[in-house]
Amino acid sequence: MNYFDDLVQKKNIGEVVLLLLFLIYLFTVPTLSYKVAEFISSIAGMVIIGLVVIYLFFKCNPILGIVGLIVAYTLIKSSRMMYSQNDKYALGNLAQFGPRERTVYSPFTPTQQFPYTLEEELVEKMAPLCSSTYNLNPASFTPNAENTYDSAPV
């Protein structure tokens, strides 16, 4: 099945025009008005766009259906971005209230500068493990190696 040859036939001129409009939309991505973006961002708008894409897949050329799916994704994405920029409490706009990764990871923030830590204090209070001032007696235990079963000496 050669879908491209079916698309360019004279009887499918409407599908060719729609494909060209879809491609123009994809390459230009015009800004939407607030009301259109609000409608497309709603559940009803997404359902309608989804039904149009399903209709394109079943009743039109598959190339037009695939391009229509890409256009629908771009349309929903741009309308959500437009709607979330204008609406202060929209879900897509919540990222502006959290800290950015650059400021979170900075090792030079005032909260990460500790003059004297608890770890340093506890290490200072611990008894030293070896020191020249302490007289350590040699151990009185000597190991008795019986049969080592041909293992290497340690």
N, C-alpha and C positions, 0 to 999 in steps of 0.2 A: 504494500500500500504506500503510494507516494503521496504524502499529505500536502506537500508543497505544490505539486501539479494540480491537485484538487482545489487548492485555495485560489490559484490564479486563473481559474476558468471564468468565463464571462458571467455565468449564472451566480457566482459567489462574489460579485463586486462589492456587496455590502459588508461581507466579512473582511475583505481587503481594506476597505475604508476604516472599519473598526480596528483592525490590526494596526494601521498607520496612526490612528488616533491614540491607541494604547502606547505605541512606541514614542510618539511625540510627548505624551504624558510622562513616560518613564525617563526620557532624556531631559525634560524641562522641570518637572515636579513643581507645579505652580503652588503658591500658598493658598490655603483655604480660608474662607471666612469663618468667624467664630461659630455661627449657627450651624453651618455645614459640618464643621469639625465636631461640634457637640452632638449632632445627630449621628454621625458615623461612629463616634466613640461609644454611643449607647449600644445596648444589647440588640435592639431592633435594627439599628443601622448595620451592625455586623452580620446579623442573620440575613438581611436583605442582600448584602454584598456576597455573602456565602451562597445564597440561592442563585444569584446571577452567575457566579463562577461555575456552579454545578450545571446550570442551564447551558453555559458555553461549552462545557465538556461533553454534554450529551447531545446537543443539537447542532453544534458548529464543528468546525475543524479542530483537531486536537492542538494544533499550533496556536490557534486563537485561544483555546482553553488554558494552555500553559502561560501564555503571555497575560491573559486575563487574571490568572492566579497571582502572578508577580505584581500586576497593577493593583490588585485588591490588597495584597500585603503592604505595598508601598503606600496606598491610600489610607489604610487603617493606621499604619505606623505614623505617617505624617499628621493625620488628624488627632491621634493621641498626643503627639508632641505639641501640636498647636493648642489643643484643649487644655493640656496640663500646664502650659505656660500662662494661659489666661486665667485659669481657675487656681486659686491659692491652695485649695485643699484636695486637688486631684492627686491620684495615686502616683502618677509619673513625676510629680513635682516634689516628692518627699526627699529626694536625694540632696536637695539644697540645704536641708536642715541638719544633715549629718556632717561629720568632719570628712575632709578629703584625705585620700591616702597619703599624700605628700606631708600633710601636717601631722597625721597620726604616727607615721613611722620615723619622724625626725629624731635622731638620737640626742639632739641638743636642746630638748625642751626643758623648762625649769622643773617639771615634775619628775624628770629622770636624772636629775643631778642630786646625789646624796652625799653629804659631807662625811658622814660616819655611819656605816650600816650596822645592822644587828649582826650580820655574819662576821664582820671584822671584830666586833666586840666579843663575840663568843670564841673566836679563834684566839684572841688575846688572853682570855681567861683560861683556856685549856692548858693542861700540863704538857710540857714539851715531851715529845716521844723519845728523843735521845739528846743528851747533853753531856758535856764533860764534867759538870759538877756532880752528877749522880754516879755512884759506884754500882755498876751492874755486875752481879755475880754470874759466872758461867752456869749454864743449865746443868743440873745433875742427871738428866736423862740421857742415856745413850741408846740408840736404836739397835735392835738385834735383828739382823737380816738373816733369815733362815734360807729357804729355797726361793730364789727370785724368778724361777721359771724362764731363764735365759733373757731376762730384761736388762736393759742398760742401767748402769749405776747412775745415780743422780748426783 
